[in-house]
């Protein structure tokens, strides 16, 4: 217990020191400024090249989604997620040690060319996210949390990061073991994560991007808008689950792009009654039964 408490406190203070360094000392490996720079860049593209020209540059819930962006990536970890996850990982490593295992690495790719390591990590992480995303839509109690993301009624880049903090726990937990079994470096995770954030921003942006023939590989605003559409094909809980890649949806038969989708109504049945304020939204799944 004493060791766990020390790990918790180290994780808490360590993240606070990390966050201060992130803000005060910009650099290429600085996530805070990467996120800010990507967000401003995609927002400016929305301003000058809007797909829905009648949509305000400060669209409905623009500032709420901006707060979600910084809450989910920084404040949630500061509140305690980073410290708690450090304790869980420490416990997990102790369990491994009890069985004579020092780590989970079963496939060491460190001798591969750098670009192949990045490509493998990107494809593996995206496929795992695609499967987890399907769970969020098809497991009723997980859907209650995912509703927060689908409460967006006007699409813009920051809608990408409007999601309940429970999704962080679900994604990280289900991804941890598969990705830990391969010897990727921290720089690989950083580069792939930044790339994924950029694609996610574009996919939710008020931009007309279709990629041409590459649409069968990469997700796009024109495809992802249908994932958020109010009206779905009969019998489907959702469509177009792809995060960065669309190829999984085409392979497994969940792709659906019947038109441009530019002016489609977004949300879900009952979205007009869904809470509009941050605190009400993140407490809503705990106050309601699955429908």
N, C-alpha and C positions, 0 to 999 in steps of 0.2 A: 504493500500500500504506500509506504514512504517513497519507494522508487517511482511509482505511478504519479504520485503528487509532484515529485520533482520534474518528471517528464512533462506533466501538464503545465507547470509554471514556466519551465524552459520554453515550451512551445508557445505559450502566451507572450512572454517577454520577447522571445526570439522573433515572433511575427511582428510585434510592435516595432522593434528595431529595424526589421526588414522593410516595413511599410514606410517608415521615416526615410530610410535610405533611398527607396524607390522614388519618393516624391522630390527629395532634395538633390539627388544626383542622377540626372538623366544619362542614359547610355543605351547601347544597342541591346543589352540583355535586361532592359528595364521594362517590365510588363506594364506598369502604370502609364508610362508615356506612350508606349506602343498602343495601348487601348485608347487613350485620349486622341492620339494622332489618327488612328484608323477611323475612329468615330467622327471626328471633325471632317476628315477627307470624304467619307461616304455621305455625310450630311450635306456637304457643299455640292456634291454631285446631284443629290436630290433637289437642292435649291435651283441649280442651273439646268438640269435635265430631267424634270419630273415626268413620271409615267402618267400619274393622275394629276393633271395640271390644275385642277380646282382645289386640290388638297393644300391646306396651309403648311408653310414651311415649319411652323410649330404646331404640328398636327395634334389631334386629340390625344391626351395622355403623354405628350412628348416628355414633359418634365418628370412624370411618374416613372416612365421607362428609363429615363436617365438616372433616376435615383436607384432603381432596381439594378442597373448596370454596376454602379459602384458598391451597392450593398452586397450583391451576390459575389463579386470578385474580391472585395476588400473588407468591408465591415463585418460580414458574416464570419470570416476567418478570424477577425480581430475579436469579435464577441466571444469566441470560444471554439469554433469548429477546428481550427488548426491545432489547438492544444489537445482537444479530445481525440482527433484522428491520430496524433502522435502517440497518445497513450494506447490506442487500439493497435497501431502498427507495432509498438513495443511489446504488447502482450502476444501478438501474433508471432513475432520473432522468437519470443520465449517458448511458445508451443513448438515451433520448428526446431529450436535447439534441443528440446526434450526428446525429439526423434533423431537427433544427430545431424540436423540440416542447418546450415548457416545462412542460406538464402534460397529463393525460389527459382533462380536462373537455371533453366533446363536447356536453353538454346542460346549460346553466346554468339552474337553477330558482330562483336566489336572489331573483328578482322575484315568485315565486309567493307566495300567502298562506302563512303559517307552517304552518297545519294541513294544507294539501295537500302541502307538502314532507315533513312527518312521515309522512303516510299513504303517499305514494309510497315513501319509504325503508323503511317497515315492511313493505309488501307485497313490494317487490323483495328485501329481505334475507331475508324468510321463504321466498320461493319458491326463492331460491338455497340456503338451508339445507335445504329439503325435498329438493332434488335431490342435494345433497352427502350428506345422511343416507341416501338410497337407495344411493349409491355405497358408503358404509360397510358396508352389509349385503350388497351384491352383488359387490363386488370382494374376493376371498378374502384378500389380504394386508392390506386395510384392515379387514376384519372381525376379524382377529386383534387389532387395537388396540381396536376398538369392543366387543369382548367384555368389556372392563373395565367398561363402563357396564352391560352386560346381566348382569353377575355379581351384581347386586342381587337378593336373594331376599325381602326385605321392603321394601315401597315406603314412602318418606317423602320430604319436601320436599328433603332434602339429597342424595338419590339423583340428582337433577337434575344435580348437579355432580361426580358420580363419573365421570370419563372420563379416558382416557389423554392425556398432554400432546401426543402426535402429532396428536390431533384438532384442537387449536388451530392447529397449522401447516397442516393440510389445509383447515380452514374458512377461515382468514384468507387463505391463498394463493389459493383458488378464488373468494373473494368480492372480493378487492382490486380487480382491473381493472374488473369490471362496475360496482361502486359508485363507484370513483374517476372514472368517466367522466361522472358526474352531480355537479353542484356543490352537494352537501349541506354544511351547516355542521357544526362539531364539536358544537354543542349538540344538533343533530338526532340525531346518532349516540348521544350520551349518553342522551337521553330515550328513544329507541327501544330502546336496550340495556337500560335499567332496566325498561322495560315488558316486554320479552321475558324478562328474568330473573324477574320477578314471575309471569308466566304459566307459565314453566317450573317454578317452585317449586310452584305450584298443581297443575299437571298430574301431578307426581310425589307429591303429598301424600296422606296418609291422610284424604282428604276426599271426601264424596259430592257432586260438582258435575257437573251434566249440561248446564246452560245452556238447556234446553228447545229451542225452534226454532233458537236460535243455535248449537246443537251442530254444525250443518252449516257453520258458519263458523269457530268457535273450538274449539281442542283442549280436552280436559278430562281429569280423572283417570279418569273412567268409560270414556273412549275410549283413553287412553294406556296403561292397564293391560294392554290386549290387545296393545300393541306389545311389552311385556315378557313376555307369556305364554309358558310353556314349550311349550305345544301350539298350533301354528299350522295354518291350512288346508293341505291337501296341495298340494305344489308351490310354496308361497310361502316365500321366505327371511325375510319379515317383512310386517307390515301397519301401517297408521296411522303413516306417516312424519312427519306434521305436527309442527312445532315449536310455533309459536303458533297457526297456523291449521289447521283440519281440511279446509278447502274444497279444497285440492289433492288430498287423498286421495279425496274424493267425485268430483272432476272426472276424475281419472286412474284410478279404479277400484281403489285400494289401501285403501279404507276397509273395516273389518271390526269390527263390534260385535255379537256374537251374544247377549250377555247383560250382566249387571251387571259380571261379572269381579272382584267383590270378593274372592273367596277362591281365585282362580286361582293355580296354582303358577307361579312366575316363574323366568326364567333361560333356559338353553339346554341341549342335550344335553351332559352332562359338566360341568355347572356345579358339581356337588358336589366335583369334583376340581380346580377352578380355584383358584389361590392365594388365600389369605385376607388376606395382609399387603400393605401398600402397595408396598414395594420389590419384592416378588415379582410383584405384579400389573403394575407398569409395565415390568419387565424380561421378563415372560413372552412378549410377541410377538417378542422378539429371540432367544428360546431355543427356539422351537417352529416347526414347519412348518405351513403352512395345511392344514387338514383338507379 
